[in-house]
Amino acid sequence: MEKYYTGNRDIRSLGYKNFDNTLLFVIDLQERLMPAVDESEEIIRNTAALLKLCNLMSIKSLATEQYPKGLGRSVESILSELNDENIFSKTSFNALTQEVGAYLRENKIKKVIVTGAESHVCVYQTVRALLEHGLEVFVVEDGISSYSKEYKELGLRAMEAMGALRVNTEMLIYDLTNDSKSPHFKEITQIVKDLRSY
């Protein structure tokens, strides 16, 4: 079988056989930021679906909030799927803060799935920092955005060029599920049906 070029990636490590080292990282999907973000309803909906999946499958998740005093808390559909202790406030654009870094080390995280806003600022800087620390990064293209499509795509291209793998929500749901014999397959199928109904 022909071997495909994957840059610096080791193709053998790109699956999710061990969920213990996998994390969904939600960046700054906040009440006062979302009205300025393109396609904000879609990225909130897709991120909430991924959080539901993670809760079903016992996959770790966390979120950051950029200056919540000014930009508000995360939107309700995101908050409802997260534990408060897994929500970290920040002022830096790079969401890989000392607290988040400590969480990743303590939980031996190696694979990070990223959603959030904005693609060309906080998401971009965070993905760069994760890659610099040797982590495998999966950017959910329909789970991130910016104030314009142009800036979203600019961020996506830059992250992909640095070594992040670009995926989408449904692709990721089925990749994580892996087998229709999953004990949660009925609930997972409903998550996908709900997303497809929009």
DODOKOL-190357 format. One line per 3 residues: number of its first residue (from 1); for each residue x, y, z of N, C-alpha, C. Coordinates in steps of 0.02 Angstrom, whole numbers, plus 50000, padded with zeros to 5 digits. Example, Ala and Ser with C-alpha at 12.3 -4.5 7.8 and 13.67 -1.06 7.14 Angstrom:
1 = 50660,49716,50390,50615,49775,50390,50660,49835,50390 ~ 50642,49888,50354,50684,49947,50357,50645,50002,50394
% end
This chain:
1 = 50042,49941,50000,50000,50000,50000,50044,50062,50000 ~ 50026,50110,49959,50067,50171,49954,50066,50209,50020 ~ 50123,50235,50040,50129,50274,50100,50119,50348,50084
4 = 50071,50379,50117,50056,50449,50102,50100,50495,50144 ~ 50116,50551,50116,50157,50600,50151,50116,50634,50205 ~ 50142,50636,50265,50106,50667,50321,50149,50719,50357
7 = 50196,50748,50322,50238,50798,50354,50276,50768,50411 ~ 50275,50801,50469,50311,50776,50528,50269,50728,50570 ~ 50208,50713,50548,50164,50671,50587,50182,50597,50580
10 = 50173,50560,50633,50177,50487,50631,50106,50462,50623 ~ 50090,50436,50564,50021,50417,50549,49994,50364,50596 ~ 50038,50325,50626,50016,50273,50672,49987,50301,50737
13 = 50001,50364,50751,49980,50393,50816,49919,50438,50810 ~ 49888,50441,50751,49835,50490,50741,49766,50466,50760 ~ 49759,50404,50783,49695,50380,50806,49684,50397,50880
16 = 49630,50370,50907,49612,50386,50977,49602,50321,51016 ~ 49651,50276,51012,49642,50211,51045,49641,50219,51121 ~ 49673,50270,51146,49676,50281,51218,49645,50348,51235
19 = 49583,50348,51257,49549,50410,51272,49577,50444,51335 ~ 49614,50407,51375,49642,50436,51436,49689,50494,51421 ~ 49720,50493,51361,49767,50547,51344,49739,50598,51294
22 = 49672,50598,51287,49639,50642,51238,49597,50694,51275 ~ 49597,50755,51248,49562,50812,51279,49526,50853,51226 ~ 49465,50874,51241,49430,50925,51202,49441,50992,51236
25 = 49470,51039,51199,49491,51105,51225,49447,51158,51191 ~ 49404,51190,51230,49356,51240,51205,49382,51309,51224 ~ 49394,51352,51174,49425,51416,51186,49375,51474,51178
28 = 49357,51505,51233,49324,51571,51234,49258,51577,51196 ~ 49214,51528,51204,49147,51534,51174,49102,51570,51224 ~ 49108,51636,51227,49079,51676,51281,49021,51720,51257
31 = 48978,51735,51305,48915,51771,51291,48925,51835,51251 ~ 48972,51877,51272,48979,51942,51241,49025,51942,51181 ~ 49062,51888,51172,49105,51882,51113,49068,51853,51053
34 = 49022,51807,51066,48989,51770,51011,48951,51814,50961 ~ 48917,51867,50982,48881,51908,50932,48927,51937,50878 ~ 48991,51945,50893,49038,51973,50844,49072,51920,50801
37 = 49056,51857,50813,49090,51802,50780,49047,51773,50724 ~ 49076,51764,50665,49040,51736,50607,49018,51665,50622 ~ 48957,51648,50603,48930,51581,50611,48935,51556,50683
40 = 48924,51602,50731,48932,51583,50801,48884,51529,50823 ~ 48822,51530,50798,48774,51478,50818,48797,51409,50798 ~ 48827,51404,50739,48851,51339,50715,48910,51314,50758
43 = 48957,51357,50773,49015,51333,50811,48995,51316,50884 ~ 48947,51353,50911,48922,51336,50978,48886,51269,50976 ~ 48844,51259,50927,48806,51196,50920,48853,51136,50911
46 = 48902,51143,50868,48949,51088,50856,48992,51074,50916 ~ 49014,51126,50951,49055,51115,51011,49013,51082,51066 ~ 48951,51104,51075,48908,51073,51125,48897,50999,51109
49 = 48891,50982,51045,48882,50912,51024,48945,50872,51042 ~ 49003,50901,51030,49066,50866,51047,49074,50857,51122 ~ 49053,50907,51160,49055,50901,51233,49008,50845,51257
52 = 48949,50840,51227,48903,50786,51245,48935,50718,51231 ~ 48966,50713,51172,49001,50651,51154,49055,50635,51205 ~ 49095,50684,51222,49149,50674,51271,49122,50650,51338
55 = 49067,50679,51359,49037,50658,51423,49011,50586,51419 ~ 48983,50567,51362,48960,50498,51351,49017,50449,51355 ~ 49074,50468,51325,49129,50422,51315,49186,50432,51366
58 = 49173,50474,51417,49222,50487,51469,49288,50514,51442 ~ 49282,50560,51394,49339,50595,51367,49345,50662,51403 ~ 49403,50681,51424,49412,50743,51462,49398,50804,51419
61 = 49375,50857,51452,49362,50920,51417,49375,50978,51465 ~ 49395,51034,51436,49402,51095,51475,49388,51155,51430 ~ 49377,51212,51462,49365,51274,51424,49403,51331,51456
64 = 49418,51381,51415,49445,51443,51441,49396,51500,51428 ~ 49403,51553,51467,49363,51613,51459,49409,51673,51461 ~ 49408,51712,51408,49450,51772,51403,49418,51829,51443
67 = 49451,51851,51496,49427,51907,51537,49351,51904,51546 ~ 49326,51854,51583,49254,51845,51591,49217,51904,51622 ~ 49253,51945,51661,49222,52004,51690,49197,52051,51635
70 = 49234,52054,51580,49214,52098,51526,49175,52064,51471 ~ 49193,52000,51456,49162,51965,51400,49110,51914,51421 ~ 49098,51909,51486,49047,51862,51510,49072,51791,51514
73 = 49030,51748,51542,49045,51677,51547,49035,51643,51480 ~ 49055,51580,51477,49040,51540,51418,48965,51536,51408 ~ 48944,51527,51345,48872,51523,51331,48843,51463,51368
76 = 48778,51465,51381,48746,51416,51425,48753,51344,51400 ~ 48745,51333,51334,48749,51265,51309,48818,51234,51317 ~ 48869,51276,51324,48937,51252,51337,48945,51241,51412
79 = 48924,51289,51452,48929,51283,51525,48894,51221,51551 ~ 48837,51205,51522,48797,51148,51547,48831,51081,51537 ~ 48881,51078,51492,48916,51015,51478,48984,51010,51513
82 = 49002,51061,51552,49068,51064,51583,49064,51068,51659 ~ 49113,51042,51693,49120,51052,51765,49155,51119,51776 ~ 49133,51156,51827,49162,51221,51841,49237,51219,51851
85 = 49261,51164,51881,49334,51161,51895,49374,51152,51831 ~ 49340,51137,51776,49374,51129,51712,49365,51190,51667 ~ 49347,51247,51696,49342,51310,51660,49394,51359,51689
88 = 49438,51384,51646,49494,51425,51668,49488,51495,51638 ~ 49493,51546,51680,49492,51614,51655,49564,51634,51636 ~ 49569,51683,51590,49634,51704,51566,49631,51776,51541
91 = 49689,51806,51533,49693,51870,51499,49738,51866,51438 ~ 49781,51815,51435,49825,51806,51377,49784,51777,51319 ~ 49804,51792,51258,49770,51764,51199,49786,51689,51193
94 = 49846,51670,51208,49865,51599,51209,49831,51567,51269 ~ 49787,51518,51255,49749,51486,51309,49787,51432,51345 ~ 49848,51417,51323,49890,51368,51359,49924,51405,51416
97 = 49884,51422,51466,49909,51458,51525,49944,51408,51571 ~ 49973,51434,51625,50007,51390,51673,49958,51339,51702 ~ 49897,51362,51718,49846,51317,51747,49827,51263,51698
100 = 49815,51283,51635,49796,51234,51584,49853,51186,51571 ~ 49914,51212,51567,49972,51169,51558,49980,51118,51614 ~ 49967,51140,51676,49971,51094,51733,49919,51039,51726
103 = 49858,51057,51704,49805,51008,51694,49826,50956,51641 ~ 49855,50980,51586,49876,50934,51533,49931,50886,51558 ~ 49978,50913,51596,50032,50870,51622,50005,50819,51672
106 = 49963,50842,51718,49935,50798,51770,49895,50741,51739 ~ 49861,50755,51684,49818,50705,51652,49852,50670,51593 ~ 49918,50684,51584,49958,50651,51532,49925,50656,51463
109 = 49901,50716,51447,49867,50728,51384,49919,50729,51327 ~ 49903,50693,51273,49946,50693,51214,49910,50717,51151 ~ 49843,50709,51150,49803,50728,51091,49752,50781,51113
112 = 49750,50837,51077,49706,50892,51096,49661,50910,51036 ~ 49596,50907,51048,49546,50927,50998,49525,50999,51015 ~ 49530,51044,50967,49520,51115,50982,49459,51143,50946
115 = 49417,51179,50984,49363,51220,50956,49368,51289,50989 ~ 49332,51339,50961,49330,51403,50994,49339,51463,50949 ~ 49355,51519,50981,49360,51583,50946,49418,51624,50977
118 = 49449,51667,50938,49441,51673,50867,49497,51635,50833 ~ 49483,51610,50773,49530,51568,50737,49599,51600,50729 ~ 49600,51664,50712,49664,51697,50696,49699,51727,50757
121 = 49668,51723,50815,49698,51753,50875,49709,51699,50928 ~ 49660,51689,50972,49669,51642,51028,49678,51570,51006 ~ 49638,51549,50957,49643,51479,50934,49712,51468,50902
124 = 49731,51512,50858,49796,51507,50823,49854,51505,50873 ~ 49855,51552,50920,49911,51555,50968,49912,51494,51013 ~ 49854,51469,51031,49850,51410,51075,49873,51348,51038
127 = 49850,51339,50976,49871,51281,50937,49947,51282,50926 ~ 49975,51340,50911,50047,51346,50903,50083,51324,50967 ~ 50059,51347,51025,50091,51329,51088,50084,51254,51102
130 = 50026,51224,51088,50017,51152,51097,50065,51112,51054 ~ 50072,51133,50991,50118,51099,50946,50190,51106,50969 ~ 50208,51166,50994,50276,51177,51019,50292,51131,51078
133 = 50240,51111,51115,50249,51066,51172,50245,50993,51151 ~ 50242,50980,51087,50244,50911,51062,50178,50874,51063 ~ 50123,50910,51073,50058,50877,51074,50029,50871,51003
136 = 49988,50820,50993,49952,50812,50929,49888,50853,50933 ~ 49875,50893,50882,49819,50940,50884,49772,50927,50826 ~ 49708,50924,50842,49655,50915,50793,49610,50977,50796
139 = 49609,51017,50743,49570,51079,50742,49504,51065,50707 ~ 49449,51079,50742,49382,51065,50715,49360,51126,50674 ~ 49363,51120,50608,49353,51179,50565,49283,51209,50570
142 = 49232,51168,50584,49165,51196,50593,49149,51205,50667 ~ 49202,51205,50707,49195,51219,50779,49236,51280,50799 ~ 49267,51313,50750,49304,51375,50764,49281,51429,50715
145 = 49291,51492,50734,49275,51546,50689,49311,51610,50710 ~ 49302,51662,50669,49328,51728,50683,49272,51778,50665 ~ 49288,51842,50667,49236,51891,50650,49222,51891,50575
148 = 49265,51860,50535,49252,51854,50463,49275,51786,50438 ~ 49246,51762,50383,49267,51698,50354,49340,51701,50332 ~ 49361,51758,50306,49430,51766,50282,49479,51754,50339
151 = 49466,51783,50397,49512,51776,50454,49508,51705,50484 ~ 49449,51675,50482,49443,51605,50504,49488,51561,50461 ~ 49482,51569,50395,49520,51526,50349,49595,51540,50354
154 = 49614,51602,50364,49685,51619,50374,49713,51581,50434 ~ 49676,51583,50489,49698,51546,50549,49702,51472,50536 ~ 49653,51444,50502,49652,51372,50488,49712,51352,50446
157 = 49726,51390,50393,49783,51374,50350,49849,51376,50388 ~ 49856,51426,50431,49918,51432,50470,49926,51374,50518 ~ 49871,51354,50551,49875,51299,50599,49890,51233,50565
160 = 49859,51223,50507,49871,51163,50469,49944,51160,50445 ~ 49971,51217,50422,50040,51219,50399,50089,51204,50456 ~ 50071,51222,50517,50115,51209,50574,50113,51136,50597
163 = 50061,51099,50574,50059,51028,50592,49995,51005,50625 ~ 49946,51049,50635,49882,51028,50662,49842,50991,50608 ~ 49803,50942,50628,49761,50905,50581,49692,50937,50580
166 = 49668,50952,50520,49604,50987,50511,49548,50935,50502 ~ 49497,50938,50546,49441,50891,50544,49376,50932,50549 ~ 49318,50897,50544,49256,50931,50560,49217,50891,50612
169 = 49161,50917,50634,49126,50888,50691,49103,50817,50678 ~ 49067,50806,50623,49041,50739,50610,49097,50689,50597 ~ 49147,50710,50561,49206,50668,50549,49237,50645,50615
172 = 49243,50691,50661,49272,50678,50727,49228,50633,50769 ~ 49162,50645,50767,49115,50603,50806,49123,50530,50786 ~ 49123,50516,50721,49128,50447,50699,49198,50419,50710
175 = 49249,50461,50706,49317,50438,50719,49325,50418,50792 ~ 49298,50458,50836,49302,50442,50908,49260,50381,50925 ~ 49201,50375,50893,49156,50318,50906,49186,50253,50881
178 = 49214,50255,50820,49253,50200,50791,49212,50140,50769 ~ 49160,50120,50807,49125,50058,50792,49051,50065,50809 ~ 49008,50040,50765,48935,50044,50778,48915,49999,50836
181 = 48961,49958,50861,48947,49917,50921,48959,49956,50985 ~ 48979,50019,50978,48988,50060,51039,48926,50058,51082 ~ 48933,50051,51148,48874,50051,51192,48835,50116,51190
184 = 48865,50168,51164,48832,50234,51161,48809,50251,51090 ~ 48809,50202,51045,48797,50218,50975,48729,50249,50963 ~ 48678,50227,50999,48611,50256,50990,48611,50330,51006
187 = 48641,50349,51062,48644,50419,51082,48688,50459,51033 ~ 48742,50428,51010,48787,50462,50963,48752,50474,50897 ~ 48714,50425,50873,48675,50434,50812,48626,50491,50819
190 = 48596,50498,50877,48549,50553,50889,48584,50621,50888 ~ 48644,50623,50916,48683,50686,50913,48695,50707,50840 ~ 48713,50658,50798,48725,50673,50727,48661,50695,50693
193 = 48606,50660,50706,48541,50678,50676,48521,50749,50695 ~ 48532,50766,50758,48514,50833,50781,48556,50886,50743 ~ 48621,50872,50733,48663,50919,50697,48642,50925,50624
196 = 48623,50870,50595,48604,50871,50524,48537,50904,50511 ~ 48499,50913,50564,48432,50942,50556,48434,51017,50546 ~ 48493,51049,50557,48499,51122,50549,48513,51141,50476
% end
